[in-house]
Amino acid sequence: MIHPTIAQITKRIIERSKHSRNIYLNQINDAYLNGVYRSTLSCGNLAHGFAACNEHDKTALSKDIIPNLGIITAYNDMLSAHQVYEDYPKEIKKYAKAFGGVAQVAGAVPAMCDGVTQGQEGMELSLYSRDVIAMSAAIGLSHNMFDAGLYLGICDKIVPGLLMSALRFGHLPAIFIPGGPMPSGISNEEKSSIRQAFAEGKIGREELLKGESDSYHSPGTCTFYGTANSNQMLMEIMGLHLPGSSFVNPHTPLRKLLDQEAVRIAILNCEKGKDGSLASMFDEKTVVNGIIGLLATGGSTNHTIHLIAIARAAGILINWDDMSELSAVVPLITRMYPNGAADVNHFHASGGMSFVIRTLLENHLLHEDVQTILGKGLQRYTQEPKIKDGSLIWEEGVNKSLNTLVIRPANDPFTLDGGIKLLKGNLGRAVIKTSAVAAEHRIVKAPAIVFNEQRDLIQAFKNGELNKDFIAVVPFQGPKFNGMPELHSLTPTLTILQKKGFKVGLVTDGRMSGASGKVPAAIHLTPEAYDGGLISKIQTGDVIILDSENGILEVCDEAVIEKRKFINKNNLLSSFGRELFNKVRGSVSQSEEGASFIV
């Protein structure tokens, strides 16, 4: 029996989505009935499709004898998380042959690193890249040569983009194959203290760079619990990864056995026909499970946008009300940086996803009756992969946390709520993540200080102008204006001021990233400034109430502020390739609609 509030919200989502969901399922059913018929392609079509294959594969592909797995890869060797995928296509082809299949690289997608572009102009392409990834993957799969999709992606916009595309090819089976996190470097407390010391001018750039390099030091995903690792959690709790596979380190024997098993399952699902397709296993309950996983683990605020876009790709309509109401009944049961000291390696060692899923199921906080890549039921995901005599086996995961500072049971959580709330008021609708915000900092009433860019706030701090209570307002950072860059550079500075005893907060139509931290931040504000939202008229000195306890975001003297003239800004940009997206900006949806130009 599922928790009544979760049941009610799930039912509401199903009712809200009836029309769009029916359209989606009809489209997918038509695609399934049309099928993948390589042998009916013209000789010229088919010859192009397998020209580079060996004779065995050419014969198999020409007669539709065996399944052909289409690999969509986000490999590049600039991203540590994606560098590990370099040899995956070659290995997957070997595994596919062993299991009676064929594999081809269907296409590659861009994969940018938000860590590299933080605070830089390139960050303004980050959110847009998600939709570009979805379109790029669709081009790769459009050749109709493939019986299933294997998706190689990890980081921030990449997995959401890949899943959006996979859902549009939902008549095919789909499996996401993670690469795993890098081993732990210096502690998160040490990393945080180094960053704050640099922000306060106590150390130089050389010492800062050494600290960052000691944190991000090898191939694999960054180990803090930001968007990249939230992606991996989501793929597992939604049944699109193998159980226990999300946080196994790269290049280990277990990692390789899991990759091999993923290929076997993909081929097996091809043989199941319609029952093995992605569309058969991705529904409203799956989406609700994803939201619950995000809340229970204190995951990235970016998914308050991405999950909406992903769901829409399958005709499912969710919003911030759903997330906020679920947050009220879903407890926070993990502490990972930036919400705690542990990293994802510590989390995995403490019980990891198998314990998270077990305790949520035991406390009626997840839909168990869902389809996964392994078939019906989420109970399989309480198991862990192990090696015995050189082979992959599955054992029941731990039935209690091995470190209650990192994971706690759902009936004895860190907090009773999931820490993501909807804020509403005359400024509009915004999201706040309170997982890491201390209770004494959750309500702020203070004068606004308006900044055009995050660098302006940092400069004002260096000039000694910010030693007071204030709410930083950073407008014109929304998806339509400049692509909604993350404003992660504000975190260290605002944290320092908060530690000095000042009441500070942030209001913006931009993003704060998967590493949203200890300062109360009303983010993703809609309507955004470029659309004429009231945030565009705020001036320094206006008093704002940011109350995350009661879900309020108000500016005082609204009538006075409304009378001010709206002055818009030019959003046509002309460097770092941003100008290529100038025509896209006008068609991007609002944050609560997924900030997308394709769904």
JOCOR-V220065 format. One record per residue. N is the residue number from 1. D_FIRST is the distance of its C-alpha to the first C-alpha in Angstrom with 1 decimal. Layout:
BEGIN
n;d_first
N;D_FIRST
N;D_FIRST
END
This chain:
BEGIN
n;d_first
1;0.0
2;3.8
3;6.7
4;8.4
5;11.5
6;10.4
7;9.1
8;12.4
9;14.5
10;13.4
11;14.3
12;17.5
13;18.5
14;18.2
15;20.3
16;22.7
17;23.2
18;23.8
19;27.5
20;27.9
21;25.1
22;26.8
23;30.1
24;28.8
25;27.3
26;30.6
27;32.6
28;30.8
29;31.0
30;34.7
31;35.1
32;33.4
33;35.7
34;38.7
35;37.7
36;39.5
37;42.8
38;45.2
39;47.7
40;48.2
41;49.2
42;52.9
43;54.8
44;55.5
45;51.9
46;50.9
47;53.8
48;52.9
49;49.3
50;50.3
51;53.8
52;53.0
53;51.1
54;52.7
55;53.9
56;51.0
57;48.5
58;50.8
59;50.9
60;47.2
61;46.5
62;49.2
63;47.7
64;44.0
65;43.9
66;41.4
67;38.6
68;39.9
69;37.7
70;38.5
71;38.4
72;38.1
73;39.3
74;39.5
75;42.0
76;44.8
77;46.4
78;46.6
79;42.9
80;42.1
81;38.5
82;39.9
83;43.1
84;41.1
85;40.6
86;44.4
87;44.5
88;41.0
89;42.4
90;44.9
91;42.4
92;39.9
93;42.7
94;43.5
95;40.0
96;39.7
97;42.9
98;41.8
99;38.7
100;40.7
101;40.3
102;42.2
103;41.4
104;43.2
105;42.9
106;42.1
107;42.7
108;42.5
109;41.1
110;42.4
111;40.8
112;42.0
113;41.4
114;40.5
115;41.8
116;45.2
117;45.3
118;44.0
119;46.5
120;48.5
121;49.2
122;47.3
123;44.0
124;44.5
125;43.7
126;40.6
127;38.0
128;40.0
129;39.9
130;36.2
131;37.2
132;40.3
133;38.3
134;36.1
135;39.3
136;41.0
137;38.3
138;38.4
139;42.2
140;41.8
141;39.4
142;41.4
143;43.9
144;41.6
145;42.6
146;39.1
147;36.3
148;33.8
149;33.7
150;33.7
151;33.4
152;35.2
153;34.5
154;33.3
155;34.4
156;33.8
157;34.4
158;34.7
159;31.1
160;30.1
161;33.2
162;32.7
163;29.1
164;30.4
165;33.0
166;30.9
167;28.6
168;31.8
169;32.5
170;29.0
171;30.5
172;31.3
173;29.2
174;29.0
175;28.6
176;29.3
177;31.3
178;31.6
179;34.8
180;33.7
181;34.9
182;38.4
183;38.9
184;38.9
185;42.1
186;43.2
187;40.6
188;38.9
189;40.5
190;43.9
191;43.3
192;42.3
193;45.3
194;47.6
195;46.4
196;47.0
197;50.4
198;51.4
199;50.3
200;52.4
201;55.3
202;55.5
203;55.3
204;56.5
205;55.1
206;56.1
207;54.0
208;51.1
209;51.3
210;51.4
211;48.3
212;46.4
213;47.8
214;46.7
215;43.1
216;43.0
217;45.1
218;44.2
219;42.5
220;38.7
221;36.3
222;37.1
223;35.1
224;33.9
225;30.5
226;31.6
227;30.8
228;31.8
229;29.4
230;26.6
231;27.3
232;26.8
233;23.5
234;22.3
235;23.6
236;21.7
237;18.3
238;18.7
239;19.8
240;23.4
241;24.9
242;25.0
243;22.8
244;24.7
245;27.5
246;27.6
247;29.6
248;31.9
249;35.5
250;37.9
251;40.5
252;38.9
253;38.7
254;34.9
255;34.9
256;37.2
257;35.2
258;32.0
259;34.1
260;35.4
261;32.0
262;30.9
263;33.9
264;33.1
265;29.6
266;31.1
267;33.5
268;31.0
269;28.9
270;32.2
271;32.5
272;29.1
273;30.4
274;28.2
275;25.0
276;26.3
277;26.9
278;25.5
279;24.7
280;22.5
281;20.2
282;20.5
283;18.6
284;16.9
285;13.6
286;16.1
287;18.0
288;15.2
289;14.5
290;18.2
291;18.4
292;15.8
293;17.9
294;21.0
295;19.9
296;18.7
297;21.9
298;24.3
299;25.4
300;28.2
301;28.8
302;30.3
303;26.9
304;26.6
305;29.2
306;28.6
307;24.9
308;26.1
309;28.9
310;26.8
311;24.3
312;27.3
313;28.8
314;26.0
315;26.2
316;23.2
317;24.0
318;22.5
319;24.4
320;24.8
321;23.1
322;19.8
323;20.5
324;21.7
325;18.8
326;16.3
327;18.8
328;18.5
329;15.0
330;15.2
331;17.6
332;20.6
333;20.5
334;23.7
335;27.3
336;29.5
337;32.8
338;33.4
339;30.6
340;31.8
341;34.5
342;32.7
343;32.8
344;30.5
345;32.4
346;31.6
347;28.0
348;27.9
349;29.8
350;27.5
351;24.4
352;24.0
353;21.3
354;19.9
355;19.2
356;17.9
357;15.4
358;14.6
359;14.2
360;12.1
361;9.6
362;9.9
363;9.3
364;6.1
365;9.1
366;9.5
367;8.7
368;9.3
369;10.4
370;13.6
371;17.2
372;19.4
373;23.0
374;22.2
375;20.2
376;16.6
377;13.9
378;14.0
379;14.1
380;17.9
381;18.2
382;17.8
383;21.2
384;24.6
385;27.8
386;30.8
387;34.3
388;35.7
389;39.3
390;39.3
391;36.2
392;32.7
393;30.1
394;26.4
395;25.2
396;22.0
397;22.2
398;22.7
399;20.1
400;21.7
401;23.6
402;27.3
403;28.4
404;26.6
405;29.0
406;27.5
407;23.8
408;21.7
409;18.3
410;15.7
411;16.0
412;19.7
413;20.4
414;23.8
415;22.8
416;19.9
417;20.1
418;20.5
419;24.1
420;24.6
421;25.5
422;27.1
423;30.6
424;32.2
425;35.7
426;39.1
427;39.2
428;36.3
429;32.8
430;32.3
431;29.8
432;30.1
433;28.7
434;28.8
435;27.4
436;31.0
437;32.6
438;33.5
439;32.7
440;36.4
441;36.7
442;33.9
443;36.2
444;39.5
445;42.1
446;45.2
447;47.9
448;47.2
449;49.2
450;49.1
451;49.6
452;50.2
453;49.0
454;47.4
455;50.8
456;52.2
457;49.9
458;50.8
459;54.5
460;54.2
461;52.6
462;55.5
463;58.0
464;56.6
465;55.6
466;52.0
467;52.3
468;50.7
469;47.6
470;46.5
471;43.9
472;44.8
473;44.4
474;44.7
475;44.7
476;45.5
477;43.0
478;40.6
479;39.9
480;42.6
481;45.2
482;45.3
483;42.1
484;40.1
485;41.2
486;39.5
487;41.3
488;40.5
489;44.1
490;43.6
491;41.2
492;43.8
493;46.2
494;43.8
495;42.4
496;45.9
497;46.6
498;43.5
499;44.5
500;47.9
501;46.3
502;46.3
503;43.5
504;42.8
505;40.2
506;40.1
507;39.5
508;39.9
509;39.0
510;39.0
511;36.5
512;36.4
513;35.0
514;32.2
515;34.1
516;33.7
517;34.7
518;35.7
519;37.3
520;35.4
521;35.7
522;34.8
523;34.8
524;34.4
525;35.9
526;36.1
527;38.4
528;40.4
529;44.0
530;45.5
531;43.8
532;45.4
533;42.6
534;43.9
535;43.7
536;46.8
537;48.8
538;47.9
539;51.0
540;51.6
541;51.6
542;49.0
543;46.5
544;42.8
545;39.8
546;36.9
547;34.2
548;31.0
549;29.7
550;29.8
551;29.7
552;33.3
553;35.9
554;39.2
555;42.8
556;45.2
557;48.0
558;46.2
559;48.9
560;51.6
561;49.7
562;48.9
563;52.7
564;53.4
565;54.3
566;51.8
567;53.4
568;51.6
569;52.3
570;53.2
571;50.4
572;52.5
573;52.7
574;55.3
575;54.7
576;52.5
577;51.6
578;49.8
579;52.2
580;50.7
581;47.6
582;49.6
583;48.9
584;45.2
585;44.8
586;45.1
587;42.3
588;39.6
589;36.7
590;35.6
591;33.4
592;30.3
593;30.9
594;31.0
595;34.8
596;35.5
597;38.5
598;36.9
599;33.4
END
